[in-house]
Amino acid sequence: MSLPKMFRETVGFFSDAVSRVFGLDDDNYPSTGVQPFSGDVADKKHRYDR
C-alpha cells in the first residue's frame, strides 16, 4: 500500500468520525410530549425516614 493512499484513507476515516459526532441529529424518535402520572401517591403515615 502506498503512503499517499494510506494517508488518504486515514484522513477519510477520521473525517467521517468527526462528521458523525458533530453533524446533525439523524434520530427518528416519535414525539411523545408530557405523560400523565399513573402511579400511586405516597401515604404520609408510612414514613421510613426517622
ZINOR-V205708 format. One record per residue. N is the residue number from 1. RES is the residue in one letter. PHI is phi in whole degrees, 0 to 359 (* if undefined). PSI is psi in whole degrees, 0 to 359 (NA if undefined). OMEGA is omega in radians with two decimals (NA if undefined). Layout:
# ZINOR-V205708
n-><N	N>
res-><RES	RES>
phi-><PHI	PHI>
psi-><PSI	PSI>
omega-><OMEGA	OMEGA>
This chain:
# ZINOR-V205708
n-><1	2	3	4	5	6	7	8	9	10	11	12	13	14	15	16	17	18	19	20	21	22	23	24	25	26	27	28	29	30	31	32	33	34	35	36	37	38	39	40	41	42	43	44	45	46	47	48	49	50>
res-><M	S	L	P	K	M	F	R	E	T	V	G	F	F	S	D	A	V	S	R	V	F	G	L	D	D	D	N	Y	P	S	T	G	V	Q	P	F	S	G	D	V	A	D	K	K	H	R	Y	D	R>
phi-><*	282	296	297	292	295	297	296	292	294	296	296	298	288	291	296	295	295	291	289	288	257	277	290	292	240	286	234	274	287	281	257	77	278	260	289	284	236	262	272	280	295	272	287	279	250	274	260	272	238>
psi-><133	155	316	323	319	319	317	319	322	315	320	321	312	325	326	319	317	321	330	321	315	7	183	154	139	26	144	57	145	147	123	326	193	131	136	150	128	22	186	143	141	139	125	339	350	65	136	345	135	NA>
omega-><-3.12	-3.10	3.12	3.13	3.12	3.10	-3.13	3.12	3.12	3.11	3.10	3.12	-3.11	3.12	3.05	3.14	3.14	3.13	3.07	-3.10	-3.03	-3.13	3.13	3.12	3.05	3.12	-3.12	-3.13	3.07	3.10	-3.05	-3.11	-3.12	3.14	3.13	3.11	-3.11	-3.12	3.13	3.09	-3.13	3.12	-3.04	-3.10	3.10	3.13	-3.10	3.10	-3.08	NA>
